[in-house]
Amino acid sequence: MEYENMTVAQLKELLREANLPVSGNKSALIERLSQNETTEESPVEVLVEEDEEETFDEEEIFDEEDDFFDEDEWDQIHTARQKPVLDEETKANLATRAAQMKKQPKFRRQEWYRYYRLSRTGWRKPKGMQSKQRLNMKYRTPMARVGYGKISAVRGLHPSGFEDVLVNQPSDLDGLDPERQAIRVSASVGNRKRSKIHDRADDLGLRVLNRRKITRKGDIQ
């Protein structure tokens, strides 16, 4: 089969049908499919006598020492993220907030189209006496007002439904509820301490909202 002419989405669909990992770039997907096709074309024949019954020992087939995937392939296998335990009312409120966010305009600073530095900064309320944006003149971007406020029942919750908790060290994870709370590692935390927080969160079953890939080498293991 010519896999080179297929798209990545089509290749992933074939991998899902074959119960194979779908991670990696296009070349990795093609190589995985080619290996699987070669294996299917040359199966291993098992000769069983007619008089004897086919008996298989599960311990022999699924030995703990056998590795079905390499370590790199295990890292590439997608694992589902933790989801919060929410009641129906909270789910409805989150859906309402998501609908409100879609209708909200993007608030721009005054004269953002004229100066590049203003287009990159956050919202600032215009205070000039003759400010066209403050006077609500035509063709001006809207200002942030009280009317754009979202539903208060889920205010402060992450879009997934978790309560966002900022942590700076592994001890901050003690006492957190993995069914309701998720952690966000502070930007000032280094890779050494961040890797410890990731490991501690995995042990407690906590979701890390801003997990980053850390190359563990040297004493960072």
Backbone torsions as a table, in degrees:
resi	resn	phi	psi	omega
1	MET	NA	138.9	-178.2
2	GLU	-86.8	99.2	-179.3
3	TYR	-81.8	-20.7	-176.3
4	GLU	-64.1	-32.9	-177.7
5	ASN	-84.0	-3.0	-178.3
6	MET	-91.9	155.1	177.7
7	THR	-81.6	168.4	179.9
8	VAL	-64.8	-37.7	179.2
9	ALA	-63.5	-40.3	178.2
10	GLN	-67.4	-37.8	178.0
11	LEU	-65.2	-41.7	179.2
12	LYS	-65.1	-34.6	178.0
13	GLU	-64.4	-40.4	176.6
14	LEU	-65.7	-36.5	178.8
15	LEU	-67.4	-38.5	178.0
16	ARG	-64.4	-38.3	178.4
17	GLU	-65.4	-30.8	179.4
18	ALA	-91.7	6.5	-179.8
19	ASN	57.3	45.6	179.0
20	LEU	-116.6	157.2	177.9
21	PRO	-61.7	145.4	-177.2
22	VAL	-110.6	13.8	-178.8
23	SER	-87.9	161.0	178.2
24	GLY	105.8	173.3	179.5
25	ASN	-82.3	-176.7	-174.0
26	LYS	-64.2	-40.0	-179.5
27	SER	-64.1	-37.3	178.4
28	ALA	-67.8	-37.5	178.3
29	LEU	-65.5	-42.3	-179.6
30	ILE	-64.9	-40.6	179.5
31	GLU	-64.4	-39.7	179.4
32	ARG	-65.2	-41.2	178.6
33	LEU	-67.7	-38.5	179.8
34	SER	-65.1	-41.1	178.2
35	GLN	-65.0	-39.5	179.3
36	ASN	-66.7	-39.2	179.2
37	GLU	-66.3	-38.2	178.1
38	THR	-65.9	-38.0	179.5
39	THR	-66.6	-39.1	-179.6
40	GLU	-70.2	-31.7	-178.9
41	GLU	-72.8	-28.5	-179.2
42	SER	-122.9	73.7	179.6
43	PRO	-73.3	157.3	179.1
44	VAL	-86.4	123.4	-179.1
45	GLU	-84.1	134.6	178.6
46	VAL	-115.7	118.8	-178.7
47	LEU	-90.9	125.2	179.8
48	VAL	-125.5	130.2	179.1
49	GLU	-67.2	149.7	-176.4
50	GLU	-67.8	-35.0	-176.0
51	ASP	-75.5	-28.7	-176.8
52	GLU	-89.8	143.2	177.1
53	GLU	-81.7	149.8	178.8
54	GLU	-78.4	111.5	179.1
55	THR	-122.6	130.3	-179.9
56	PHE	-123.7	136.3	176.7
57	ASP	-93.7	121.9	-178.4
58	GLU	-61.8	-35.2	-178.6
59	GLU	-66.6	-33.1	179.4
60	GLU	-75.0	-36.1	-177.6
61	ILE	-72.8	-48.9	-177.4
62	PHE	-106.1	73.5	177.6
63	ASP	-79.4	138.5	-178.5
64	GLU	-63.3	-26.8	-177.5
65	GLU	-81.2	-14.8	-179.9
66	ASP	-76.2	137.8	178.9
67	ASP	-110.6	113.4	177.3
68	PHE	-76.5	-29.9	179.7
69	PHE	-130.5	153.9	172.1
70	ASP	-72.3	167.7	-179.3
71	GLU	-62.9	-37.6	179.0
72	ASP	-65.5	-37.5	179.5
73	GLU	-69.7	-34.9	177.1
74	TRP	-63.5	-37.2	179.6
75	ASP	-68.2	-28.8	-177.1
76	GLN	-83.6	-15.5	-178.6
77	ILE	-68.1	131.2	-177.5
78	HIS	-72.7	131.9	174.5
79	THR	-115.5	135.5	-177.1
80	ALA	-67.1	140.2	178.9
81	ARG	-77.4	155.0	177.4
82	GLN	-66.6	143.8	177.1
83	LYS	-120.8	146.5	-177.4
84	PRO	-75.4	159.2	175.2
85	VAL	-93.5	106.8	-174.0
86	LEU	-120.8	149.5	174.0
87	ASP	-84.6	171.4	-176.0
88	GLU	-65.2	-34.3	-179.5
89	GLU	-65.9	-43.5	179.3
90	THR	-65.3	-39.0	177.6
91	LYS	-62.1	-40.6	178.8
92	ALA	-66.5	-38.8	178.9
93	ASN	-66.4	-37.7	177.3
94	LEU	-65.8	-38.7	177.3
95	ALA	-65.9	-37.9	177.4
96	THR	-64.6	-41.3	179.0
97	ARG	-65.7	-38.4	178.2
98	ALA	-63.7	-38.6	177.3
99	ALA	-67.3	-36.4	177.7
100	GLN	-67.4	-36.9	179.7
101	MET	-65.2	-33.3	179.6
102	LYS	-67.4	-31.2	-178.5
103	LYS	-84.4	-14.7	-176.0
104	GLN	-74.4	130.7	177.0
105	PRO	-74.1	166.2	178.1
106	LYS	-89.1	118.6	-177.0
107	PHE	-80.3	126.8	-178.2
108	ARG	-115.7	151.7	175.5
109	ARG	-73.7	156.9	177.8
110	GLN	-61.7	134.0	-179.3
111	GLU	63.2	30.0	-178.8
112	TRP	-66.3	-27.9	-177.8
113	TYR	-78.4	-13.2	-176.5
114	ARG	-94.4	-37.5	-175.9
115	TYR	-119.0	127.4	-176.1
116	TYR	-63.5	-36.4	-177.8
117	ARG	-67.1	-29.2	179.1
118	LEU	-74.9	-29.6	-179.5
119	SER	-71.3	-18.2	-178.3
120	ARG	-97.1	-9.1	-178.5
121	THR	-94.8	168.7	-178.5
122	GLY	-80.2	-174.1	-176.5
123	TRP	-70.0	136.9	172.4
124	ARG	-133.7	133.9	-179.3
125	LYS	-71.5	129.6	178.3
126	PRO	-71.9	136.9	-175.5
127	LYS	-125.4	2.7	-179.7
128	GLY	-69.7	144.3	-179.7
129	MET	-63.6	-34.3	-179.3
130	GLN	-107.9	22.4	-179.9
131	SER	-67.2	123.6	-179.8
132	LYS	-68.2	-31.2	177.8
133	GLN	-72.1	-39.9	178.8
134	ARG	-66.9	-31.8	-179.8
135	LEU	-85.7	5.0	176.8
136	ASN	57.9	41.8	176.9
137	MET	-74.7	164.4	-175.2
138	LYS	-65.2	156.1	176.0
139	TYR	61.1	25.0	174.9
140	ARG	-111.2	147.4	-179.1
141	THR	-67.3	148.0	-177.9
142	PRO	-69.5	157.6	178.2
143	MET	-99.6	154.9	176.9
144	ALA	-71.6	125.9	-177.7
145	ARG	-133.4	172.4	-178.9
146	VAL	-64.4	-30.8	-177.4
147	GLY	-65.8	-16.8	178.8
148	TYR	-87.6	5.1	179.7
149	GLY	-64.7	146.9	-177.6
150	LYS	-93.7	176.6	-179.8
151	ILE	-60.6	132.0	-171.7
152	SER	-80.0	-17.2	-175.7
153	ALA	-65.4	-29.7	-178.2
154	VAL	-118.1	24.9	-179.5
155	ARG	-67.5	131.9	-179.9
156	GLY	92.0	-6.7	179.4
157	LEU	-85.2	148.5	174.6
158	HIS	-66.7	152.2	177.8
159	PRO	-53.3	-27.2	177.4
160	SER	-74.4	-17.8	-178.4
161	GLY	109.5	-7.8	179.8
162	PHE	-76.8	152.7	168.5
163	GLU	-82.3	121.5	-174.6
164	ASP	-79.9	119.8	-178.6
165	VAL	-118.7	123.5	178.6
166	LEU	-85.9	129.8	-178.8
167	VAL	-125.4	151.3	179.4
168	ASN	-123.0	-13.4	-178.5
169	GLN	-154.5	160.0	-176.6
170	PRO	-59.3	-29.8	-178.7
171	SER	-68.6	-17.8	178.0
172	ASP	-69.9	-12.7	-178.2
173	LEU	-82.9	-13.0	-177.9
174	ASP	-67.9	133.7	176.4
175	GLY	86.8	1.2	179.7
176	LEU	-82.9	148.4	-178.7
177	ASP	-96.6	113.5	-178.5
178	PRO	-67.6	-14.3	179.8
179	GLU	-85.9	-18.6	-177.4
180	ARG	-122.8	-26.9	-171.5
181	GLN	-117.7	146.8	174.0
182	ALA	-131.5	154.8	-174.2
183	ILE	-105.6	153.7	172.9
184	ARG	-130.8	118.3	-176.6
185	VAL	-75.9	134.7	-179.3
186	SER	-63.1	148.2	-177.3
187	ALA	-67.6	-21.5	-178.2
188	SER	-83.5	-2.8	-178.1
189	VAL	-80.8	133.6	179.7
190	GLY	-80.0	173.1	-176.1
191	ASN	-66.0	-33.4	-178.7
192	ARG	-63.7	-51.3	179.9
193	LYS	-72.6	-32.7	-179.9
194	ARG	-63.7	-40.5	178.7
195	SER	-64.6	-35.6	176.2
196	LYS	-66.5	-38.6	178.4
197	ILE	-65.6	-40.6	178.3
198	HIS	-61.3	-44.7	-179.1
199	ASP	-65.8	-41.6	179.6
200	ARG	-65.3	-39.7	178.7
201	ALA	-65.7	-38.1	178.1
202	ASP	-66.0	-36.6	178.5
203	ASP	-67.0	-36.5	-178.8
204	LEU	-87.4	-7.1	-179.3
205	GLY	77.3	25.0	179.8
206	LEU	-91.9	144.4	178.3
207	ARG	-89.3	134.5	176.9
208	VAL	-99.1	115.0	-174.1
209	LEU	-72.9	-31.2	-178.9
210	ASN	-119.1	46.3	179.3
211	ARG	-65.0	134.8	178.0
212	ARG	-123.5	155.1	-180.0
213	LYS	-79.3	124.3	-177.9
214	ILE	-114.0	126.3	176.0
215	THR	-80.8	106.6	-175.6
216	ARG	-88.7	110.2	179.2
217	LYS	-144.6	156.2	-177.6
218	GLY	73.7	-130.4	-179.3
219	ASP	-88.7	2.1	176.1
220	ILE	-94.4	89.3	-177.3
221	GLN	-123.6	NA	NA
